[in-house]
Amino acid sequence: MNATARYPSQGLPPGTRLAEFELHGLLGAGGFGMVYRAYDHSLHRTVAIKEYLPGGLADRIGHAVTLRTGADARRFEEGLRSFMNEARLLAQFDHPALVKVLRVWEQNRTAYMAMPLYQGVTLKEACAQMRAPPPEPWLRKLLWSVLQALELLHRRGTVHRDISPDNIFLQDIGPPVLLDLGAARQALGQDEPQHTAILKVNYAPIEQYADAEGMRQGPWSDVYALAAVVYGCLNQAPPVPASVRVLRDSLRPPAELAQELHSLHGLAYTPALVEALTAGLALDPERRPRDLAAFGALLQLQPVPGMERFDWRAELGPGWSAPRRTTSQAHQDAPTQWQAPLESSTVGITVPAPAVRPAAVPQPTATRATRGTWWPKAGVAALVLGLLAAVGIVASPGDPPPAAVAPAPPRKPAKADTAVEVAAPAPAPAPLPPAPMPPEVLTPVEPPVQPDAPPPARRAPTPPRALSAEQICPDSNFFTRPMCLFRACQQARYAAMPVCVENTRRLRENHRPDAS
Ligand SMILES: Nc1ncnc2c1ncn2[C@@H]1O[C@H](COP(=O)(O)OP(=O)(O)OP(=O)(O)O)[C@@H](O)[C@H]1O
């Protein structure tokens, strides 16, 4: 076995057979798994297959997944069980806005789930490519779909806790789909004796940082994340993390943002939307809509018929300018190279488990932001969390800088959102009451005519030039840099740089993975 085959950044090669499926290419990779395009030889259809592969814990030797160190065995197993349980839970639902799981099984010392292969892009990709903010009717269609999917989960007593723009998939035609529940991600954070959960900090409400009496997680936590997703797309930058807002709330109020979008783009957003976003983004869980029904009522959300024909690009109108190549086209082409695509960065901070650890989800009983510069990334997040919960810092993947970006986009390019690993207890879901959406009046807003603008920025390959560890991980610190560098060096654009070659050499010398 050659050394390079040990690294999980390598997807399984095309042609690999997994049960009745044959892998055709890599669609995406997160910190916890890889997603492949595959052909189902039994039912003669194309599918997507997600592989459980937590990058921090496991390597690949041949096709099999192996732990880097035996000490992680329990953590890996917990994540695996959660991955399987999430698949089984999702398989019970049949809703067009919730990812459908076709099959789940164990193989190669890990687990796989097969899903329909959706054609489209994530909301994160779509928002980054928009020429103008999405008009309100468009947002309402998005919200309607996601609320429907979330409501199903809430009715089953499951709070999602991981809603973010990269978990919402915009099909070329059809309703937006909620992709996953991030169960493995959350289970991996429940290691004893320190309970950690890996958060996407820009979208996670404050109660997800550390569950405490009076600040429990519940449907209101998903309301925060959903409001943050909409706010982030309008703002073209993710909202300030709740952990930072607690100390100094620099989140620009949605009303101000709406005003600016009106004057800049001529777009009108109704008071109902603005008020719902304001309430949904309240730091204090008590001041947020307590469930989706309350959020829907504030929004004055009305059922949207015909979502099966929703063409999100067409409905953006002049706000969308088709890039040369859509992700779905990319999905359809079998890749010739098997490298891990760009990962969303993560920052790991372990916080001691709080004294109070609720066993179940309970029943419900600003100033102007400095746009583009407020993102505190690892350092500030670590500081804030340290103040909040007397943290202990562990290995922390940081936030490598984005690839070179093509000439100035018509809108400010989206900031990369970041995940942070923080303490959180392991809340067990409790039954939630059904929350029917009240039939309210949808306030129509005419999509304005957009002035001609140049096509949106497209990520271009970074020219190969030698960067230092500090340049690759500018926002990392002494503690977080090693993991940041490790992650960055798994990306094709950095792999050949001297600092990565040296880093990889040292890692191989110092760290031989378990070949169990
Ligand atoms: N069923 C699908 N059809 C098409 N593409 C998909 C499908 N599932 C996932 N993808 C693609 O793969 C990418 C990674 O998927 P997903 O977010 O589920 O992975 P993950 O490892 O769970 O990531 P996360 O870090 O969010 O937990 C998605 O962003 C999407 O582009």
The ligand as an SDF file (V2000), in Angstrom:
LIG
                    3D

 31 33  0  0  0  0  0  0  0  0999 V2000
  -28.3980   13.5420   -3.1330 N   0  0  0  0  0  0  0  0  0  0  0  0
  -27.5080   14.3850   -3.6640 C   0  0  0  0  0  0  0  0  0  0  0  0
  -27.5710   14.7240   -4.9700 N   0  0  0  0  0  0  0  0  0  0  0  0
  -26.6600   15.5640   -5.5120 C   0  0  0  0  0  0  0  0  0  0  0  0
  -25.6370   16.1210   -4.8260 N   0  0  0  0  0  0  0  0  0  0  0  0
  -25.5250   15.8220   -3.5270 C   0  0  0  0  0  0  0  0  0  0  0  0
  -26.4350   14.9470   -2.8680 C   0  0  0  0  0  0  0  0  0  0  0  0
  -26.0780   14.8390   -1.5710 N   0  0  0  0  0  0  0  0  0  0  0  0
  -24.9940   15.6130   -1.4250 C   0  0  0  0  0  0  0  0  0  0  0  0
  -24.6490   16.2030   -2.5880 N   0  0  0  0  0  0  0  0  0  0  0  0
  -23.5060   17.0960   -2.8220 C   0  0  0  0  0  0  0  0  0  0  0  0
  -22.4580   16.7190   -1.9620 O   0  0  0  0  0  0  0  0  0  0  0  0
  -22.1160   17.8050   -1.1000 C   0  0  0  0  0  0  0  0  0  0  0  0
  -21.8000   17.2810    0.2950 C   0  0  0  0  0  0  0  0  0  0  0  0
  -22.9780   16.7150    0.8210 O   0  0  0  0  0  0  0  0  0  0  0  0
  -23.3640   16.8010    2.3400 P   0  0  0  0  0  0  0  0  0  0  0  0
  -23.5290   18.2370    2.7380 O   0  0  0  0  0  0  0  0  0  0  0  0
  -24.5500   15.9520    2.5750 O   0  0  0  0  0  0  0  0  0  0  0  0
  -22.0620   16.1840    2.9430 O   0  0  0  0  0  0  0  0  0  0  0  0
  -21.5700   16.2150    4.4100 P   0  0  0  0  0  0  0  0  0  0  0  0
  -20.2690   15.5010    4.4680 O   0  0  0  0  0  0  0  0  0  0  0  0
  -22.6560   15.7040    5.2800 O   0  0  0  0  0  0  0  0  0  0  0  0
  -21.3380   17.7380    4.6720 O   0  0  0  0  0  0  0  0  0  0  0  0
  -21.5380   18.5130    6.0120 P   0  0  0  0  0  0  0  0  0  0  0  0
  -20.1560   19.0370    6.2880 O   0  0  0  0  0  0  0  0  0  0  0  0
  -22.5520   19.5690    5.6640 O   0  0  0  0  0  0  0  0  0  0  0  0
  -22.0300   17.5880    7.0770 O   0  0  0  0  0  0  0  0  0  0  0  0
  -23.3130   18.7330   -1.1170 C   0  0  0  0  0  0  0  0  0  0  0  0
  -22.9320   20.0360   -0.8780 O   0  0  0  0  0  0  0  0  0  0  0  0
  -23.8650   18.5360   -2.5090 C   0  0  0  0  0  0  0  0  0  0  0  0
  -23.1970   19.3790   -3.4190 O   0  0  0  0  0  0  0  0  0  0  0  0
  1  2  1  0
  2  3  1  0
  2  7  2  0
  3  4  2  0
  4  5  1  0
  5  6  2  0
  6  7  1  0
  6 10  1  0
  7  8  1  0
  8  9  2  0
  9 10  1  0
 10 11  1  0
 11 12  1  0
 11 30  1  0
 12 13  1  0
 13 14  1  0
 13 28  1  0
 14 15  1  0
 15 16  1  0
 16 17  2  0
 16 18  1  0
 16 19  1  0
 19 20  1  0
 20 21  2  0
 20 22  1  0
 20 23  1  0
 23 24  1  0
 24 25  2  0
 24 26  1  0
 24 27  1  0
 28 29  1  0
 28 30  1  0
 30 31  1  0
M  END
$$$$
